[in-house]
Amino acid sequence: MLALLRSLFREVMSGNNSTGAAETAAVQLATASLLCEVSRADNHYDAREEKAKIHLLSHLLEIDDAAARALLEQARHKSENAISLFDFTNKLRALEQAERFELIKAMWQVAYADGHLDPQEEAVIRQVADLIYLDHPEFIRAKLAVVQTA
C-alpha cells in the first residue's frame, strides 16, 4: 500500500534513529491505530477482524506477522487511550492521495472482515477520510473495491 511507509518502516527496524525514522514509526503506529479504531467501533471483538488487521499490516508494510502483532499491540493501547481520531490522522495528512486511498480501503476491509458493516464502523472510516483529506469519490471507490471482493 504505502511504499514510503514500507521503506521508512525498514529504516526503523534496522535501527536508524534519525528524525525521519521517528516520524515513520509514528505514521506506522497511527496507521495500525486507525485499523484498531475501526474494529473497536462496534464494541464487539471479532477474531476475523483481528486476523484482517494482522494480514493488512503484514501485506501493506511488508512485515512479518510477529511484527504486525507487536505493532497492533502498541496501536491497541494508543487507540484505547486516544482522545480523538485527530491524534492519528494529523500524522497521515502528508501521505499521497493514493496512499490515503489504500489506508481507507484497508479500514473498509477490517470493517467488512466479520461479514457485517456496523454504522459506527462506517462513521469512523468516513471521519478518518475527511480528516486526511481523501476526496469523497475516492472514499466511495475504496468502499466499492472492498464490497465487490467480499
MODELLER restraints for C-alpha pairs under 7 A, 6 or more apart:
rsr = mdl.restraints
at = mdl.atoms
rsr.add(forms.Gaussian(group=physical.xy_distance, feature=features.Distance(at['CA:1:A'], at['CA:60:A']), mean=4.74, stdev=0.5))
rsr.add(forms.Gaussian(group=physical.xy_distance, feature=features.Distance(at['CA:1:A'], at['CA:99:A']), mean=6.38, stdev=0.5))
rsr.add(forms.Gaussian(group=physical.xy_distance, feature=features.Distance(at['CA:1:A'], at['CA:102:A']), mean=5.70, stdev=0.5))
rsr.add(forms.Gaussian(group=physical.xy_distance, feature=features.Distance(at['CA:2:A'], at['CA:60:A']), mean=6.41, stdev=0.5))
rsr.add(forms.Gaussian(group=physical.xy_distance, feature=features.Distance(at['CA:2:A'], at['CA:61:A']), mean=6.98, stdev=0.5))
rsr.add(forms.Gaussian(group=physical.xy_distance, feature=features.Distance(at['CA:2:A'], at['CA:99:A']), mean=5.49, stdev=0.5))
rsr.add(forms.Gaussian(group=physical.xy_distance, feature=features.Distance(at['CA:5:A'], at['CA:24:A']), mean=6.64, stdev=0.5))
rsr.add(forms.Gaussian(group=physical.xy_distance, feature=features.Distance(at['CA:5:A'], at['CA:61:A']), mean=6.65, stdev=0.5))
rsr.add(forms.Gaussian(group=physical.xy_distance, feature=features.Distance(at['CA:6:A'], at['CA:61:A']), mean=4.84, stdev=0.5))
rsr.add(forms.Gaussian(group=physical.xy_distance, feature=features.Distance(at['CA:6:A'], at['CA:62:A']), mean=6.41, stdev=0.5))
rsr.add(forms.Gaussian(group=physical.xy_distance, feature=features.Distance(at['CA:8:A'], at['CA:21:A']), mean=6.15, stdev=0.5))
rsr.add(forms.Gaussian(group=physical.xy_distance, feature=features.Distance(at['CA:8:A'], at['CA:24:A']), mean=5.40, stdev=0.5))
rsr.add(forms.Gaussian(group=physical.xy_distance, feature=features.Distance(at['CA:9:A'], at['CA:24:A']), mean=6.13, stdev=0.5))
rsr.add(forms.Gaussian(group=physical.xy_distance, feature=features.Distance(at['CA:9:A'], at['CA:25:A']), mean=6.57, stdev=0.5))
rsr.add(forms.Gaussian(group=physical.xy_distance, feature=features.Distance(at['CA:11:A'], at['CA:21:A']), mean=6.12, stdev=0.5))
rsr.add(forms.Gaussian(group=physical.xy_distance, feature=features.Distance(at['CA:12:A'], at['CA:21:A']), mean=5.24, stdev=0.5))
rsr.add(forms.Gaussian(group=physical.xy_distance, feature=features.Distance(at['CA:12:A'], at['CA:25:A']), mean=6.66, stdev=0.5))
rsr.add(forms.Gaussian(group=physical.xy_distance, feature=features.Distance(at['CA:27:A'], at['CA:91:A']), mean=5.84, stdev=0.5))
rsr.add(forms.Gaussian(group=physical.xy_distance, feature=features.Distance(at['CA:27:A'], at['CA:92:A']), mean=6.41, stdev=0.5))
rsr.add(forms.Gaussian(group=physical.xy_distance, feature=features.Distance(at['CA:29:A'], at['CA:71:A']), mean=6.70, stdev=0.5))
rsr.add(forms.Gaussian(group=physical.xy_distance, feature=features.Distance(at['CA:29:A'], at['CA:75:A']), mean=5.83, stdev=0.5))
rsr.add(forms.Gaussian(group=physical.xy_distance, feature=features.Distance(at['CA:30:A'], at['CA:88:A']), mean=4.74, stdev=0.5))
rsr.add(forms.Gaussian(group=physical.xy_distance, feature=features.Distance(at['CA:32:A'], at['CA:71:A']), mean=6.89, stdev=0.5))
rsr.add(forms.Gaussian(group=physical.xy_distance, feature=features.Distance(at['CA:32:A'], at['CA:72:A']), mean=5.92, stdev=0.5))
rsr.add(forms.Gaussian(group=physical.xy_distance, feature=features.Distance(at['CA:32:A'], at['CA:75:A']), mean=5.60, stdev=0.5))
rsr.add(forms.Gaussian(group=physical.xy_distance, feature=features.Distance(at['CA:33:A'], at['CA:75:A']), mean=4.40, stdev=0.5))
rsr.add(forms.Gaussian(group=physical.xy_distance, feature=features.Distance(at['CA:33:A'], at['CA:76:A']), mean=6.32, stdev=0.5))
rsr.add(forms.Gaussian(group=physical.xy_distance, feature=features.Distance(at['CA:33:A'], at['CA:78:A']), mean=6.67, stdev=0.5))
rsr.add(forms.Gaussian(group=physical.xy_distance, feature=features.Distance(at['CA:33:A'], at['CA:79:A']), mean=5.52, stdev=0.5))
rsr.add(forms.Gaussian(group=physical.xy_distance, feature=features.Distance(at['CA:35:A'], at['CA:53:A']), mean=6.52, stdev=0.5))
rsr.add(forms.Gaussian(group=physical.xy_distance, feature=features.Distance(at['CA:35:A'], at['CA:107:A']), mean=5.69, stdev=0.5))
rsr.add(forms.Gaussian(group=physical.xy_distance, feature=features.Distance(at['CA:35:A'], at['CA:110:A']), mean=6.86, stdev=0.5))
rsr.add(forms.Gaussian(group=physical.xy_distance, feature=features.Distance(at['CA:36:A'], at['CA:75:A']), mean=6.89, stdev=0.5))
rsr.add(forms.Gaussian(group=physical.xy_distance, feature=features.Distance(at['CA:36:A'], at['CA:76:A']), mean=6.08, stdev=0.5))
rsr.add(forms.Gaussian(group=physical.xy_distance, feature=features.Distance(at['CA:36:A'], at['CA:79:A']), mean=6.59, stdev=0.5))
rsr.add(forms.Gaussian(group=physical.xy_distance, feature=features.Distance(at['CA:37:A'], at['CA:79:A']), mean=6.23, stdev=0.5))
rsr.add(forms.Gaussian(group=physical.xy_distance, feature=features.Distance(at['CA:38:A'], at['CA:107:A']), mean=6.53, stdev=0.5))
rsr.add(forms.Gaussian(group=physical.xy_distance, feature=features.Distance(at['CA:38:A'], at['CA:110:A']), mean=6.96, stdev=0.5))
rsr.add(forms.Gaussian(group=physical.xy_distance, feature=features.Distance(at['CA:38:A'], at['CA:111:A']), mean=6.29, stdev=0.5))
rsr.add(forms.Gaussian(group=physical.xy_distance, feature=features.Distance(at['CA:38:A'], at['CA:121:A']), mean=5.32, stdev=0.5))
rsr.add(forms.Gaussian(group=physical.xy_distance, feature=features.Distance(at['CA:38:A'], at['CA:124:A']), mean=6.25, stdev=0.5))
rsr.add(forms.Gaussian(group=physical.xy_distance, feature=features.Distance(at['CA:38:A'], at['CA:125:A']), mean=6.99, stdev=0.5))
rsr.add(forms.Gaussian(group=physical.xy_distance, feature=features.Distance(at['CA:39:A'], at['CA:49:A']), mean=6.39, stdev=0.5))
rsr.add(forms.Gaussian(group=physical.xy_distance, feature=features.Distance(at['CA:39:A'], at['CA:110:A']), mean=6.55, stdev=0.5))
rsr.add(forms.Gaussian(group=physical.xy_distance, feature=features.Distance(at['CA:39:A'], at['CA:111:A']), mean=6.40, stdev=0.5))
rsr.add(forms.Gaussian(group=physical.xy_distance, feature=features.Distance(at['CA:41:A'], at['CA:120:A']), mean=5.46, stdev=0.5))
rsr.add(forms.Gaussian(group=physical.xy_distance, feature=features.Distance(at['CA:41:A'], at['CA:121:A']), mean=5.21, stdev=0.5))
rsr.add(forms.Gaussian(group=physical.xy_distance, feature=features.Distance(at['CA:42:A'], at['CA:118:A']), mean=6.20, stdev=0.5))
rsr.add(forms.Gaussian(group=physical.xy_distance, feature=features.Distance(at['CA:42:A'], at['CA:120:A']), mean=5.84, stdev=0.5))
rsr.add(forms.Gaussian(group=physical.xy_distance, feature=features.Distance(at['CA:42:A'], at['CA:121:A']), mean=6.31, stdev=0.5))
rsr.add(forms.Gaussian(group=physical.xy_distance, feature=features.Distance(at['CA:46:A'], at['CA:114:A']), mean=6.72, stdev=0.5))
rsr.add(forms.Gaussian(group=physical.xy_distance, feature=features.Distance(at['CA:48:A'], at['CA:113:A']), mean=5.71, stdev=0.5))
rsr.add(forms.Gaussian(group=physical.xy_distance, feature=features.Distance(at['CA:48:A'], at['CA:114:A']), mean=5.66, stdev=0.5))
rsr.add(forms.Gaussian(group=physical.xy_distance, feature=features.Distance(at['CA:49:A'], at['CA:110:A']), mean=5.41, stdev=0.5))
rsr.add(forms.Gaussian(group=physical.xy_distance, feature=features.Distance(at['CA:49:A'], at['CA:113:A']), mean=5.18, stdev=0.5))
rsr.add(forms.Gaussian(group=physical.xy_distance, feature=features.Distance(at['CA:49:A'], at['CA:114:A']), mean=6.11, stdev=0.5))
rsr.add(forms.Gaussian(group=physical.xy_distance, feature=features.Distance(at['CA:52:A'], at['CA:110:A']), mean=5.80, stdev=0.5))
rsr.add(forms.Gaussian(group=physical.xy_distance, feature=features.Distance(at['CA:52:A'], at['CA:113:A']), mean=6.49, stdev=0.5))
rsr.add(forms.Gaussian(group=physical.xy_distance, feature=features.Distance(at['CA:53:A'], at['CA:110:A']), mean=6.34, stdev=0.5))
rsr.add(forms.Gaussian(group=physical.xy_distance, feature=features.Distance(at['CA:54:A'], at['CA:65:A']), mean=6.35, stdev=0.5))
rsr.add(forms.Gaussian(group=physical.xy_distance, feature=features.Distance(at['CA:54:A'], at['CA:68:A']), mean=5.55, stdev=0.5))
rsr.add(forms.Gaussian(group=physical.xy_distance, feature=features.Distance(at['CA:54:A'], at['CA:69:A']), mean=6.27, stdev=0.5))
rsr.add(forms.Gaussian(group=physical.xy_distance, feature=features.Distance(at['CA:56:A'], at['CA:106:A']), mean=6.76, stdev=0.5))
rsr.add(forms.Gaussian(group=physical.xy_distance, feature=features.Distance(at['CA:57:A'], at['CA:68:A']), mean=5.80, stdev=0.5))
rsr.add(forms.Gaussian(group=physical.xy_distance, feature=features.Distance(at['CA:58:A'], at['CA:64:A']), mean=5.52, stdev=0.5))
rsr.add(forms.Gaussian(group=physical.xy_distance, feature=features.Distance(at['CA:58:A'], at['CA:65:A']), mean=5.91, stdev=0.5))
rsr.add(forms.Gaussian(group=physical.xy_distance, feature=features.Distance(at['CA:58:A'], at['CA:68:A']), mean=5.78, stdev=0.5))
rsr.add(forms.Gaussian(group=physical.xy_distance, feature=features.Distance(at['CA:89:A'], at['CA:128:A']), mean=6.81, stdev=0.5))
rsr.add(forms.Gaussian(group=physical.xy_distance, feature=features.Distance(at['CA:89:A'], at['CA:131:A']), mean=6.25, stdev=0.5))
rsr.add(forms.Gaussian(group=physical.xy_distance, feature=features.Distance(at['CA:89:A'], at['CA:132:A']), mean=5.99, stdev=0.5))
rsr.add(forms.Gaussian(group=physical.xy_distance, feature=features.Distance(at['CA:92:A'], at['CA:132:A']), mean=6.43, stdev=0.5))
rsr.add(forms.Gaussian(group=physical.xy_distance, feature=features.Distance(at['CA:93:A'], at['CA:132:A']), mean=4.94, stdev=0.5))
rsr.add(forms.Gaussian(group=physical.xy_distance, feature=features.Distance(at['CA:97:A'], at['CA:134:A']), mean=6.73, stdev=0.5))
rsr.add(forms.Gaussian(group=physical.xy_distance, feature=features.Distance(at['CA:100:A'], at['CA:134:A']), mean=6.38, stdev=0.5))
rsr.add(forms.Gaussian(group=physical.xy_distance, feature=features.Distance(at['CA:101:A'], at['CA:134:A']), mean=6.89, stdev=0.5))
rsr.add(forms.Gaussian(group=physical.xy_distance, feature=features.Distance(at['CA:101:A'], at['CA:138:A']), mean=6.44, stdev=0.5))
rsr.add(forms.Gaussian(group=physical.xy_distance, feature=features.Distance(at['CA:101:A'], at['CA:142:A']), mean=6.52, stdev=0.5))
rsr.add(forms.Gaussian(group=physical.xy_distance, feature=features.Distance(at['CA:104:A'], at['CA:125:A']), mean=6.78, stdev=0.5))
rsr.add(forms.Gaussian(group=physical.xy_distance, feature=features.Distance(at['CA:104:A'], at['CA:129:A']), mean=6.69, stdev=0.5))
rsr.add(forms.Gaussian(group=physical.xy_distance, feature=features.Distance(at['CA:104:A'], at['CA:139:A']), mean=6.99, stdev=0.5))
rsr.add(forms.Gaussian(group=physical.xy_distance, feature=features.Distance(at['CA:104:A'], at['CA:142:A']), mean=6.55, stdev=0.5))
rsr.add(forms.Gaussian(group=physical.xy_distance, feature=features.Distance(at['CA:105:A'], at['CA:142:A']), mean=4.73, stdev=0.5))
rsr.add(forms.Gaussian(group=physical.xy_distance, feature=features.Distance(at['CA:105:A'], at['CA:143:A']), mean=6.39, stdev=0.5))
rsr.add(forms.Gaussian(group=physical.xy_distance, feature=features.Distance(at['CA:105:A'], at['CA:146:A']), mean=6.89, stdev=0.5))
rsr.add(forms.Gaussian(group=physical.xy_distance, feature=features.Distance(at['CA:107:A'], at['CA:125:A']), mean=6.60, stdev=0.5))
rsr.add(forms.Gaussian(group=physical.xy_distance, feature=features.Distance(at['CA:108:A'], at['CA:143:A']), mean=6.06, stdev=0.5))
rsr.add(forms.Gaussian(group=physical.xy_distance, feature=features.Distance(at['CA:108:A'], at['CA:146:A']), mean=6.58, stdev=0.5))
rsr.add(forms.Gaussian(group=physical.xy_distance, feature=features.Distance(at['CA:109:A'], at['CA:146:A']), mean=6.11, stdev=0.5))
rsr.add(forms.Gaussian(group=physical.xy_distance, feature=features.Distance(at['CA:111:A'], at['CA:117:A']), mean=5.86, stdev=0.5))
rsr.add(forms.Gaussian(group=physical.xy_distance, feature=features.Distance(at['CA:111:A'], at['CA:121:A']), mean=6.13, stdev=0.5))
rsr.add(forms.Gaussian(group=physical.xy_distance, feature=features.Distance(at['CA:129:A'], at['CA:139:A']), mean=6.72, stdev=0.5))
